Amino acid sequence: MTIPPAAPRNEAERHLEESIASVREALSGLRYGNVSLTIHEGRVVQIDVTEKKRLKPN
């Protein structure tokens, strides 16, 4: 039996949970690259994903 996560108690916790979900989504399927977070006043305001494509040498 799994216990569902507790509902966020306030706006800050809700934002944190949404931010974590967005970071997970950015990481899913990424094989090579970078994920960069921009934080403003303690809140995630931007997520940049740079994906690198590896080419085989000729």
C-alpha positions in Angstrom: 0.0 0.0 0.0 1.4 3.4 -1.0 0.6 6.5 0.9 -0.2 9.6 -1.3 2.0 12.6 -0.7 0.6 15.1 1.7 -1.1 18.2 0.2 1.0 21.3 0.3 0.1 23.4 3.3 0.7 26.8 1.8 1.6 28.7 -1.4 5.4 28.3 -0.9 5.1 24.5 -0.6 2.8 24.3 -3.6 5.3 26.3 -5.7 8.1 24.0 -4.5 6.2 20.9 -5.4 5.4 22.3 -8.9 9.1 23.3 -9.3 10.3 19.8 -8.4 7.8 18.3 -10.9 9.1 20.7 -13.6 12.7 19.7 -12.9 11.8 16.0 -13.1 10.1 16.6 -16.5 13.2 18.5 -17.7 15.4 15.6 -16.7 13.3 12.8 -18.2 14.7 11.6 -21.5 17.7 13.9 -21.3 20.8 11.8 -22.1 23.5 14.5 -22.5 23.2 18.1 -21.6 22.5 20.6 -18.8 19.6 21.7 -16.7 20.0 25.1 -15.2 17.7 26.7 -12.6 17.2 30.4 -12.1 16.2 31.3 -8.6 14.8 34.7 -7.6 13.9 35.4 -3.9 14.1 31.8 -3.0 11.7 30.6 -5.8 12.5 28.8 -9.1 11.5 31.3 -11.9 13.2 29.6 -14.9 14.4 26.2 -16.1 16.8 26.1 -19.0 17.5 22.8 -20.7 20.4 22.4 -23.1 20.5 19.1 -24.9 23.7 17.9 -26.5 23.7 15.6 -29.5 26.6 13.3 -29.6 27.7 12.5 -33.2 29.8 9.4 -34.1 33.2 10.3 -35.6 33.7 9.6 -39.3 
